[in-house]
Amino acid sequence: MAAKLGGKKGGKYQLGQNSDINVTPFVDVMLVLLIIFMVSAPPSTLAIKIDLPPAIPNPSDPHPKKPTYISIRQDGEILIVDNKTSLDTLAADLAAKFNVPNPKTQTVLIRADRQVRYKDFMAVVNTLQTNGYYKVALINEDLGTS
């Protein structure tokens, strides 16, 4: 128990008993016990048998597929690689460019001039998402530090 100095009854220097619980020693003991259990407990290792494939890389494709770029020029002109297109025919032109059964699983890379308006850029992105092209990546130019 702790002592209380001063109070309503008695003099200024009379000691009384304090019935409040002092939790500091309790916390100290709990922290010591926690450390002891953490050190003495064996690490929990589970042996799960998994049939993993060998760690050899897949043979690379002798003819890697070139990525498909959509370029947006400052004047609002849209190009798929080097072919002009518009927002209305963008999805059909992309499907023809990919020439696969499900072109919507392909990644489309977008690059734009510095002065392209945000509205024009987002129109292209929204057109792609509306037509199910969700794998869209943006390309920027690394100017470097000089």
N, C-alpha and C positions, 0 to 999 in steps of 0.2 A: 504494500500500500504506500501511497505517497502522502506527504504532509502538506498542509495548507497553511500559509502564513497569513495572519490577519483575518478578520471576519467581523460579523455583526456582534457575536457574543464574545465577551472577554476583551482582553487588551489587544493592543496593536501587535505585540510580539507573542501572543499565545498560539501554540501549535494545535491544530485540529486534524482530524482524520479526513482523508479524501476517499470517497467510495467509487470514483471513476476508474474504469479499467484502463490500465496502461498497456497498449497493444505493441509497443516497440519491442519488448523482449519476445513476444509471440511471433512477430514478423521475422525477427532475427533467427529464431529457432526454425521456422518454416523454410527460410532461405537456405540455411545450412542443410536441412533434411533434403531439400530439392537438389542441391548440388551433390550430396552423397548418393542419392538415387540415380541421378544422371550419370555419374561416373561409374557406379557399380553395375548398372543395368547393361546387359549385353546388347549390342546393336541388333535391331530386328532385321534379319536377312531372311527372305523367303526364297526358296528354290522353286522357281516356276520353269518348267521345261517348255521352251519355245523353239520351233523349227525355223530358224532364220535362214535367209538365202545367203550364199557366200558373198564375201566382201570384194567382189570383182566388178568393175564398171561394165555397164552394157556396151556392146560394140557401137561405136558412133555411126551415125547415118552417113554413108559416103556422099550423099547429096543433101546437105542440110537445107531445110526450107528457109527461104529468106523471109524476114518479117514484113508485115504489111504496114506501111506508113500512110497516115492521112496527114497531109500538109494543109495548113490554112494560111493563106497569104493575107497581106495587109489590106488588100482591096476586097476581101471576102471570098476570093476564089478558093474552092476546095479541090484538092488533088488526092487521088489514091495512087500512090507511087508516082507515076508521071501522067496519069490519065485524069482529065478534068471530069468533075461530077458536080452534083448539086445536092442540097439537103433532101430533096424529094426522091432522088434515085440513089442515095448513098447506100442504103441497105442492100438493094439489088446489085449494085456494082461491087460491093464487098463480097456478097455471096458468089458472084461470078469470078472474082479475083481469087478467093480461097479454093474454089473448085473441089470441095469436099462435101460429103453428105450432110454434115451438121457444122456449118461454118461458125456457128455461134459459140463454139468451144475454143475458137482461135483467139489469140491475143492481137489486139489492134493498138498500134503505137501512134500517138498524136503529137505532131510538132507544129508550132505556130510562130509566125513572125512576131517580133517584139511589139509592134504597134497594132496587133489584132485586138479588136474590141472584145471585151469579156462576153458581151451578149452573143457575138458570133461564135466564139469558142464554146460557150455553154449550149448553144443550139446544136452544134455537132455532137457534143457529149450526150445531150438529151435524146437526139435522134438515134444514136447508137444504143442507148439503154432502152428506149421504146421498142426497138427491134430485137432486143434480147442479147446484145453484145455487152456483156458485163466485164469482160477481161480487157480493160482499157488501161494503157500506160501512157504517161506523159514524158516527153523528151525535152530536155533543156540543154543549153549550151554551157559548158564549163569554161568560163572566161579565164580562170586561173588567177594567180596573184603575180602581178608584175609591177 
